[in-house]
Amino acid sequence: MTNRHFKAYLIVLGSTVSLYFIVAISTNWLIDPFNELGRNRIGLFFSTQRQAIQSIIKMDHNALLLGSSRIQEIPASELKHYQFANLAFPDAKAEEEYFLLKKYLRNEKLVIIGLDFYIFNDRQFPVLKMNDWSDHLFGRLEYLTSFNVFKSSIIALYKWHMKQSPSMTKDEWEDNELYSTVQMSKKAVLGFNQSTESGSISGEAKEACDTQGDPILDEYYNQHSRDLYGVLENNHYRRFHFSNERMEYLKKIKQLLESHGTRYIVFFNPESDATHFLTKKTGNEELFFHWKELVRKIFPNVKDFSCSGYSAKENYFPGDGFHYQPEVGVKIINSLLDNEE
């Protein structure tokens, strides 16, 4: 390559890089897809719970609640005996919870963690290569120049242009940013009614996860719900590759909590009759019970609600069957607190 060609190459390269930064910075500044800059005007089309935790943790609290989207709906203000900060977020993985606790655990008196079987499928949820919780956070310069944020800006702009519903509007974000966790609108994301007027809460114990027939064919589930369960079956339960590495992070969580002298309660989240059916249908029932035994070796006092009266469809959002209602979560957590050892 001659000097003339090399100089031309540098000019083209420099111009391309400069153009990218100009476009990326301008787009990220204007769209602000995660509302990190407070400039978002088109609504939030992506989950923001992980980013919001740094604000939530600053609230007065003496206990923490961790887990998946099933737990993030639980209103912390209705829990007994402690002042909770709800740090649950969608598809929370053990490695994320470990690094979250490693960064933020201080003088809390109690930590409660809800566990879900499906999240240990590392085909669908690969173990994250993290070194610190800050890997989830954005610095101002990184946020403005990041290609991933730029890509999110373009996707958000496209969805807004196509008149798709955001996960959360700007007003909803401002109302909820500092309340427990940032609540995603299930109506927008999953398209079902959030009404909690679905009957009494049932919590009587069952001895087994026994389902007869296909509960998803019940009239309780509409077509959208059946489509949702098709996605869950194919993504969360089929070709289940169990993550032993994620189990090691449960051990790290236990060691971390005990090194701080922090009391903890671990429990298995209730599984609805419909998700029990999917577990059996996909040939994972034996693995499900094996997973629970592995967890018991780490946390001998783990509380098991997976095969309980809480599995009844009346305890779930109408037409959903995957996320139990907030008042059900309150009853579960308060029962744990009332019987705290």
N, C-alpha and C positions, 0 to 999 in steps of 0.2 A: 504494500500500500504506500503510495507516494505521500509526501507531506501535504500536498494540496487536497488529496482525497481524505487524508486523516483529519484535516481541519474541517472539511465539509461534513465528515461523519460526526465530529464533535459538535458542530453547529446544529445539525439535525437532531442529535441526541439531546443537547441542551434545550433546544426549542421544544422538543416533545415533552421532556420532563417538566419544563416551565409551564407549558400549556396544561399538562395534567394538574399540577399544583394549583394553577389559577382556577381551572374548572372545578376541581375537587373542593378547594377551600370555599369558593363562592357557593357551590351547590350545598355543601354541608352546613354552611352558615345560614343559608336561606331556608333550607328544608328542615334541618335539625331533627332527624328522624327519631332520636331517642329523647328529645327535649332536654339535652344536657346543657344547652345554652339559654333555655327558656324562650326560644324564638319559634317553636313549632306552632303552625297555624292550621295545618291540614288534618291533624289527628295523629295518634300513635298507632302504627300498623304492626308493631313488634313488641314482644314481651319486654318490660322494663324493670321487673322486680329485682333482678340481680343488681342493676345499677342503683336502684332506690334504697338498697339496704344501708348504704353509708349514711343516708339521711335518717332512716328509721332507727338505727342503733343509737342515735344521739338523743332519742326521747328517754324520759325517765322510765326506768324499768329495773327489776331485780330478778327476772326470769326470761328465758328464751324459748320460743316454740319453732321447731324446724320440721321440714317435710316438703311434700310435693304440692301440686295445685289443689289436691283434696284438702289440705290443711290450711292453705293460704286464705281460704274463705272464712275461717273461724275468727270472729271478732274478739280481739284480745281483751277488750274492756269487760267482757262477760265471763271471764275466767276467774276462779276463786283464789283467795289466799295470797296471791302474788300479783305483781304488776308486770304483765308480759309484754314483750316485743315479739311480734309475729314475723319471723324471718323466712317463712316458707316461700317457695317459688316453684314454677312449673318444672317438672321432670328433675327435681333436685337429686343430685348424685352424691354418693358418700364422700367422694374426693372433694367436691365443692363444699360440702358441709364441714369437712375437716379443716380446709383452709380458711373458711369463713370463721370457724371457732378459733382457729389459731391466731387470726388477726384481731378479732373483736372480743373474745372472752376475757372478762376482767374479774369483777367481784359478784357475778350473778349467783344467786342461791340455788337455782334449779334450771336444768335444761331438759326439755321434753322433745323427743324425736319420734316421728311416725315413719314407718318403713313400708315400702311397696315392692312386691315381687317383680313387677314388670321392668322396673328400672335396672334390674341386674341382668338384663339381656343386652350384652355389649355389642351385639350385631346392630341393634337399633340405637343403642346409647353407648358408643365407645367410651372407654375410660379416657378422661381428659388429661392431657400432659400439662399439668399445672405446677407452678412453683410457689405461688402466692395468690391470695384472693384478689390482689390488685391486678392480676391478669384479666379480671372481668371489668376493670374500671378504665375509664378514659382520662388521660391528661388532656388539657385544652388543645395543645398543638397536635397531639396524636389524633384527637377526635376530628379536627378540621382536615387533616391530611390523609387519614386512614382510607385505604381502598375499600375495606369492608363497610365502613360507614358511608362512603360514597355510593357503593352498590345499594345499600339500604335506602339511601336518599332517592336513588333512581326508581327502586321498586315502590317506595312509598308514594312518589310522585305519580307513577303509573297507576297505582291502585286508586289514588285520589282522583285522577283523570277519568278512570273507568267507573267512578262513583261507587267503589266498594266501601263497605262499612269499616271504619277503623276499630282497632281493639279498644281504644279509649279516646274520647275527644279531649281537646285542650282544657275545657272546663272541668271535666271529670278528673283529669290529671291534677289540676290545681286543688280540687276538693279532697283528693285522696293521697297525695304524695307523702304526707307525714302522718297518715293514719294506718297503723299496723302495717300491712303490706299494701302495695299498689294493687287494687282490685281490677282485674281484667273483666270486661263485660262479656259474660258467657253468651248472652243473646247475640252479640255481634260475632263472636268467634265460632261458636258451635251451633247457633241458630235455634236455640230452644228457650222456652219460657222459664224465667227465673222465679216464678211465683213459688212461695214456700207453703202454700195452702194445699198440702197434699195428704193430710191425715195425721194421725198421731205418730209420735216417734217410738219405734220399737227397739228394745235393747236386750230382750231376753236371750239367754245363751242357747246355742245349738251345740250338739255334740259332734256334728260332722258337716262338711260342705256338700250337701246332697241336693242336687237339682234333677228334677224329672222332666225330660223333654227339653225343648229349646225355649227358655224364658223370653228370648228376644222376639219371638213370634207373638207374645202376649200383646193385646190391644193397647197396653200401657205404652208401648214403644211405637212411635210414628216412623214413617219411612226415612226421615232424616236420621233418626237414632239408629236405625238398622244400617244405614250407610256408614254412620260413625263406627258402629261395631265391626263392619267389614274392614275399615281402616285399622282399628285396634287389633283385630285378628291377624291381619297380614303384617302389620308393622311391629306390634308389641309382643305377640305371643308365638307366631309361627317362626320356625327356624331359630328357636331360642338358643342362644349361645351364652351359657352361664359365666358370669365374671367372677372368678376367684380373686382377681386383683382388687375388685371393688370391695370384696369381703375383708381384705386386708386393711382397707381404709376404715371399716367399722372398728377394727381393733385399735387403729390409731386414734379414732375419736374417743374410745373408752380410755385409753392411756392418757390422752390430753385432758379429759375431764377430771380424771382421778388425780393427775399431777397438780391441778388447780384446786383440788378439794371440793369440786362442784358436784352436788347431788344431781342425779339424772334419772329419767324414766324413759324407757324405750317401749314402743308398742307397735304391733302389726296393724296397719290400717284395715278397716272393714273392706271386704270384697263383696260386691253385689252378687246376687244370684246369676246375673248375666255374665259377669267377669269370671265367676266360678265355672260357668258353662264353657266359656272360651278356653279357660285353662285345661279343662278336660278334653274339649274338642280338639285342641292342638297337641294333645299328648304330653302336657306338662304338669299334670296333677302330682305325679310322684316327685318330680323335681321341685314343685312348690312346697311339698311337705319336707323334703330334704333341706331346702333352703331355710325353712323355719328351724329345723334342728341345728343347722350350722350357726344361725343367729343365736340360738339358746346357749351354745357353747361359749359365745362371746359375752352375751348378756343373759345370764341364767334367770333373771327376774323379768324378762320381757313379757309384756302383757299382750295377750292374743285376742284381738277382736275380729280376725279375718273370717272366721266361721261362726258368726254370732247372729243374734237377732238384728243387729245393725245392718245385716246383709239384705234385709227385706226391702223391696222396691219402694215402699212408702217413705223410706228414709232418704231417698235420692231425689234430685231435681226431676220434675216430671219429664218423661221421655228421655232421660239421660242414662241413669244406671251406672255411671262411672264416678261422678262426684256426689258425695253425700251433702245434704243441706247444712248450712252453717250451724243451726241450732242442734243438729245431731252431733257435729263436731264439738260444740260447747258441752253437751251432755257427756261425751266420751272423755274429754280432758278433765272436766270437773269430777267425774267418777274416779279418775286416776288421782286427782289431788286429794279427794276426800279419803282415799285409801292409801295415801302415801306412807311408805314404810319409814 
